[in-house]
Amino acid sequence: MALKLDSIIIPRSCVGNGTIQNNLIPQKIGIFTWRFLKGRIAVKTELEKRGIVLDSLLCPMCNNVTESIVHAIFSCKTAHDVWVGIFKWWKINLPSDITLDELLGGTGYGNFSSIQAKIWQAIMWTTRYIIWKNRNQKVFNNDSWIAQKIICEVQVKTFEWIGNRSKRIHKDWHQWLYDPINLGFPAINNRDPG
């Protein structure tokens, strides 16, 4: 049912072959992803489209560029540093020519098994959500806006969520921090050639 609704509501070009559901993470992340894809995130350009008068359309984080969804989540300096850190954590080179569709879908990197691809997608979606949450905490509560803090939050939350939602993945914090792609996959990593 969700796949059918996704194909009607969200163009395939926005989500690749996937859906906006991922049972490894809370529903609020899927809802945020849906809102993100529909342009329903309250960045300044979207607020202006709805007739809300603002003092400035500049990004409240960098004050250099008009705040769009893409800028707030991907391009702003700290957000970009978060993405670089997430890709580095997973030992994946962040391509300079990465497309928005690839970042939205969270798939297409490395030679992943289906469960590894699902975990990577959960990481990508959670990263967007936590970047947005931290952006709001900075804007409304003057909290810190530091890439390493956001990366750590992504690591902690996804470890907790994925570990509690999957029986196939064993929880090992040290491995999650240093070799997350191989977490709990001995059958994949040590395949018997026979």
C-alpha positions in Angstrom: 0.0 0.0 0.0 2.7 2.5 1.0 4.6 1.8 -2.3 1.5 2.5 -4.3 0.9 5.8 -2.4 4.5 6.8 -2.8 4.3 6.3 -6.6 1.3 8.5 -6.7 2.4 11.2 -4.3 6.2 11.3 -4.8 7.7 11.2 -8.3 10.1 8.3 -8.9 12.8 10.7 -9.9 12.8 11.9 -6.2 13.2 8.5 -4.5 14.7 6.2 -7.1 13.2 2.7 -6.7 12.6 3.0 -3.0 9.8 4.1 -0.8 9.7 6.5 2.1 9.4 3.7 4.6 12.3 2.1 6.4 11.5 0.0 9.4 15.0 0.4 10.9 14.2 3.9 12.0 11.3 5.7 13.7 8.3 6.7 11.6 9.0 10.4 12.3 12.1 10.0 10.1 9.9 8.7 7.2 7.4 11.5 7.8 10.2 14.1 7.7 11.5 12.4 4.5 8.0 12.7 3.0 7.7 16.3 4.0 11.2 17.0 2.7 10.4 15.5 -0.7 7.1 17.4 -0.9 8.8 20.7 -0.1 7.1 21.0 3.2 10.1 21.9 5.4 9.9 25.4 6.8 13.0 26.9 5.2 12.8 30.6 4.4 12.1 30.2 0.7 9.1 27.9 1.4 7.8 30.3 4.1 8.0 33.1 1.6 6.0 31.1 -1.0 3.3 30.8 1.6 3.1 34.6 2.1 5.0 34.8 5.4 6.9 38.0 5.6 10.5 37.6 6.8 13.3 40.0 7.6 15.7 38.1 5.4 15.7 35.0 3.2 19.4 34.4 4.0 20.3 31.1 5.7 20.4 31.7 9.5 23.4 29.5 9.8 25.8 31.1 7.3 24.1 34.4 6.3 25.5 34.0 2.8 22.9 32.2 0.7 19.2 32.2 0.4 17.9 29.3 2.6 16.4 26.6 0.5 15.8 23.0 1.4 18.9 21.9 -0.5 21.0 24.6 1.1 19.9 23.9 4.6 20.3 20.2 4.5 23.2 19.7 2.1 25.1 22.8 1.0 25.4 25.0 4.1 29.0 24.7 5.4 28.2 22.8 8.6 25.6 20.5 6.8 28.2 19.8 4.1 30.8 19.0 6.7 28.3 16.6 8.3 27.8 14.7 5.0 31.6 14.5 4.5 31.9 13.0 8.0 29.1 10.5 7.5 30.6 9.3 4.2 34.0 9.1 5.8 32.6 7.1 8.8 31.3 4.6 6.3 34.5 4.7 4.3 32.7 5.8 1.2 34.1 8.6 -0.9 31.6 11.5 -1.2 31.5 12.0 -4.9 31.9 15.6 -6.0 29.2 15.0 -8.7 26.7 13.5 -6.3 23.1 14.2 -7.3 20.3 15.3 -5.1 18.3 12.1 -6.1 21.2 10.0 -4.8 21.3 11.8 -1.5 17.5 11.6 -1.2 17.3 7.9 -1.9 20.3 7.0 0.1 21.2 4.1 -2.1 23.7 3.4 -4.8 27.0 3.4 -2.9 29.3 0.5 -2.6 28.6 -3.1 -3.1 25.9 -3.4 -0.4 23.7 -6.4 0.4 20.0 -5.5 0.7 20.2 -5.1 4.5 23.4 -3.0 4.3 21.7 -0.8 1.7 18.7 -0.4 4.0 21.0 0.5 6.9 22.8 3.1 4.7 19.5 4.5 3.6 18.5 4.8 7.3 21.7 6.6 8.0 21.1 9.0 5.1 17.5 9.8 6.1 18.4 10.2 9.8 21.3 12.5 8.9 18.9 14.8 7.1 16.5 14.8 10.0 19.2 15.4 12.6 20.8 18.2 10.5 17.3 19.9 10.4 16.7 19.3 14.1 20.0 20.8 15.0 19.5 23.8 12.6 16.2 24.5 14.5 17.9 24.2 17.9 20.4 26.7 16.8 17.8 29.1 15.3 15.3 28.9 18.2 17.5 28.1 21.2 20.9 29.3 20.1 22.4 25.8 20.6 25.7 24.9 19.0 25.8 24.1 15.3 28.9 21.9 15.1 29.3 19.2 12.5 31.1 16.7 14.8 28.3 17.0 17.4 25.7 16.3 14.7 27.7 13.3 13.3 27.9 11.8 16.8 24.2 12.2 17.3 23.6 10.4 14.0 25.9 7.6 15.1 24.2 7.2 18.6 20.6 7.5 17.3 21.0 5.1 14.4 22.9 2.6 16.6 20.1 2.7 19.1 17.2 2.6 16.5 18.7 0.0 14.1 19.9 -2.2 17.0 16.4 -2.2 18.6 14.5 -2.8 15.4 16.4 -5.6 13.8 17.1 -9.1 15.1 19.5 -9.8 12.2 22.0 -7.1 13.4 24.0 -7.7 16.5 24.8 -4.6 18.6 28.5 -3.8 18.9 29.2 -0.1 19.6 32.9 -0.3 18.8 32.3 -1.9 15.4 29.4 0.5 14.7 31.9 3.4 15.2 34.8 1.9 13.2 33.4 -0.6 10.7 29.6 0.0 10.5 29.2 -1.5 7.0 30.1 -4.9 8.4 28.2 -4.7 11.7 26.6 -8.1 12.4 27.1 -9.6 9.0 29.5 -12.5 9.5 27.7 -14.5 6.8 28.3 -11.7 4.3 31.9 -10.9 5.3 33.2 -14.5 5.8 31.5 -16.3 2.9 32.3 -19.9 2.6 33.6 -20.3 -1.0 32.3 -23.9 -1.0 
